[in-house]
């Protein structure tokens, strides 16, 4: 088709509408580097005006956007389709039809709209009318070739990448700590500061066992790490305080274990909201990648260490992992957290904290509780931890002196990691200061615009050099120096390892780390009949130990108030106050569940716990009198009434020994009590049933004798 034939298809109806020039390049790298392609596409504006269009619109918001399958939506292409559907477009111009689309779906959609709304499509060669059969056939062939071209190019590039990856030579930008040598091989960065910084990260993780703790150490020590930063289209090595994500990526990267890995996160196309979307799958294990070459280059750690680090990082998630024996050590009071396994169901026991301060450990096996069942077993942790500590001390006691010597070495080497890193940083800053001075010295002093900037850079390096030197000097001054007495004290602690272990100042995190170093797992079972716990300790190295103990009782059971005391409180609470009840319990020699003396507040606590109401004075029976009330009612002395009670003439009742006497009013007014008391008041003599008046002395005889002698 000639250009003259194409121009013949332009009608006044087409020219009365606007021409749209559509621009697209597949990637930002093409936008940045392939400027000539952009120039040719923008030149289509002049072509459209040469065709006779008075209104020309350029859509270039899709520069850097792919048109392939699964690519993100192109806003410019959507705008183009909308303008065509509104009947505003007479001609769509693109340098090549492949710029419009790389998929059959989008291309067919565009052709369909152009047919319906009488819109022409043009490229650098000709103009096509989709409504004509011949032009539609040509456009279809070119669209198909565009799709095939893209797939062919992708297939060739992918084959080249995979072939290069299988040789272990594919790599755009290596992680900090590695570079390509002259032969294209991966080698360690020759900069010793970089090597020591990367090694320090792995050393600190082996020591602390947590990404967060490693990041915190670097942040507090203000130690910088090398990172790759994009500057001017290239990656450049810079030094800065690390982020937690950077440390996580570094520890997860198998490159540092000497392995070459390619294809860990393959790209897949999925359907979402009616369209196809590309997404990157989650990272697979290094061994499952499309290319995995072990021992490809020199590593900073061994492959075994890398696997162990991965296991620790996976297990740091807490209860969502099955390998809790390698959990990051935390400050909880449960010594055996993560080490216990249920012998009944095989699950790991988890820990919960109870008590007033939330520090009392309790080990639980969830069993089928989550599905509506019950816990497998559970027991208090304090007693179990204490017994397990005794076993650990038997193992550790012979090595106490060795531990003290290791402690001396650790104290002597305190802050060596930080000091070594700062020394390397100071060396580099000195070099940069000398270089800045050389640049300043070579500058023409008369050119102050240049000399002032170079002098400022030199001063900044000198200030940083002074700061680092002062920081290193401060570390040296603060470094602890062991005296002979201190060294002897440390050795003595090694001989008394049990005393160190049981000291309140010994941190629980240290005890847990020691326990996990020695113990692989502890299998525990409960004998429901005898309520005994049976433990099988699997030590690292293959040895096993067994021991048993009675199941620790919970505080609610071990410190439970005796049933007879509760019954006594319940009986007395009908009429008596808490202080009166406490007095009776104390005289009976009773103690609380915790072995304390009874007090008014403790009686009140038991009443509230068991739902025993306090006495209501308004509801008390007025016909039941105490001894004091009976004295007031009869006018007789308490001695007289007690003699009547002992003689079983007057009935009295006691809730418990030492409890107040309870006397019925009707018994005081009945025979023979009323008659005896009346005779006592008239004669002054207490005559009990069975006594004669002559044998009964007068109660006032002694007083009368004293009066006569007076």
Secondary structure as GFF3:
##gff-version 3
##sequence-region A 1 710
A	DSSP	alpha_helix	3	7	.	.	.	ID=ss1
A	DSSP	alpha_helix	12	15	.	.	.	ID=ss2
A	DSSP	beta_strand	18	25	.	.	.	ID=ss3
A	DSSP	alpha_helix	28	33	.	.	.	ID=ss4
A	DSSP	alpha_helix	35	42	.	.	.	ID=ss5
A	DSSP	alpha_helix	44	51	.	.	.	ID=ss6
A	DSSP	beta_strand	56	63	.	.	.	ID=ss7
A	DSSP	alpha_helix	75	85	.	.	.	ID=ss8
A	DSSP	beta_strand	89	93	.	.	.	ID=ss9
A	DSSP	alpha_helix	97	100	.	.	.	ID=ss10
A	DSSP	alpha_helix	104	116	.	.	.	ID=ss11
A	DSSP	beta_strand	120	122	.	.	.	ID=ss12
A	DSSP	beta_strand	127	129	.	.	.	ID=ss13
A	DSSP	alpha_helix	133	166	.	.	.	ID=ss14
A	DSSP	beta_strand	178	180	.	.	.	ID=ss15
A	DSSP	beta_strand	186	188	.	.	.	ID=ss16
A	DSSP	alpha_helix	192	208	.	.	.	ID=ss17
A	DSSP	alpha_helix	211	221	.	.	.	ID=ss18
A	DSSP	beta_strand	224	231	.	.	.	ID=ss19
A	DSSP	beta_strand	234	241	.	.	.	ID=ss20
A	DSSP	alpha_helix	244	252	.	.	.	ID=ss21
A	DSSP	three_ten_helix	254	257	.	.	.	ID=ss22
A	DSSP	beta_strand	260	262	.	.	.	ID=ss23
A	DSSP	beta_strand	267	272	.	.	.	ID=ss24
A	DSSP	beta_strand	275	280	.	.	.	ID=ss25
A	DSSP	three_ten_helix	286	288	.	.	.	ID=ss26
A	DSSP	beta_strand	291	293	.	.	.	ID=ss27
A	DSSP	alpha_helix	303	315	.	.	.	ID=ss28
A	DSSP	three_ten_helix	324	326	.	.	.	ID=ss29
A	DSSP	beta_strand	340	342	.	.	.	ID=ss30
A	DSSP	beta_strand	350	354	.	.	.	ID=ss31
A	DSSP	beta_strand	360	365	.	.	.	ID=ss32
A	DSSP	three_ten_helix	369	371	.	.	.	ID=ss33
A	DSSP	beta_strand	377	380	.	.	.	ID=ss34
A	DSSP	alpha_helix	381	396	.	.	.	ID=ss35
A	DSSP	three_ten_helix	397	399	.	.	.	ID=ss36
A	DSSP	alpha_helix	400	412	.	.	.	ID=ss37
A	DSSP	alpha_helix	416	442	.	.	.	ID=ss38
A	DSSP	alpha_helix	448	478	.	.	.	ID=ss39
A	DSSP	alpha_helix	484	495	.	.	.	ID=ss40
A	DSSP	alpha_helix	497	502	.	.	.	ID=ss41
A	DSSP	alpha_helix	508	518	.	.	.	ID=ss42
A	DSSP	beta_strand	519	527	.	.	.	ID=ss43
A	DSSP	beta_strand	532	539	.	.	.	ID=ss44
A	DSSP	beta_strand	544	550	.	.	.	ID=ss45
A	DSSP	alpha_helix	555	558	.	.	.	ID=ss46
A	DSSP	alpha_helix	563	572	.	.	.	ID=ss47
A	DSSP	alpha_helix	578	587	.	.	.	ID=ss48
A	DSSP	alpha_helix	600	610	.	.	.	ID=ss49
A	DSSP	three_ten_helix	617	619	.	.	.	ID=ss50
A	DSSP	beta_strand	624	625	.	.	.	ID=ss51
A	DSSP	alpha_helix	627	634	.	.	.	ID=ss52
A	DSSP	alpha_helix	638	646	.	.	.	ID=ss53
A	DSSP	beta_strand	663	664	.	.	.	ID=ss54
A	DSSP	alpha_helix	665	668	.	.	.	ID=ss55
A	DSSP	alpha_helix	673	683	.	.	.	ID=ss56
A	DSSP	alpha_helix	701	709	.	.	.	ID=ss57
###
